[in-house]
Amino acid sequence: MTGSDLICSFCGKGHDEVLSLIRGAAVNEKGQKTAASICDECVQLCVQAIAMQRPEWLEQHRSFVAALGDISR
């Protein structure tokens, strides 16, 4: 599978439908190594879900994201 063939393992959108896809390793039900990907939109939904369940975590996340911005400058 090439980079242009990647799709989000969560929502099924292709690389041309999202800003970014992050590829990672996964293991299927047979114990075989496979690839999994997640798009920026699904990452945002995950952050929202965690923040709703654990609101105290959100400030820590915001600090982390702010620090990433400082690093990239």
C-alpha angles and dihedrals in degrees: 000000000000126000090260091054095054119118131184110266089215106045103012096234117148127234091262092058098054139047095241143358122206115206123209141162123270138176120227127218090272091056093252121142113247137162125260129187135196126196128222091252093057090046088055091050090050091052090050092049093050091046091053092050096040110023092173088065094061096077091052089051092050090052090050092051091047090052090052089055090053091051094052094056 
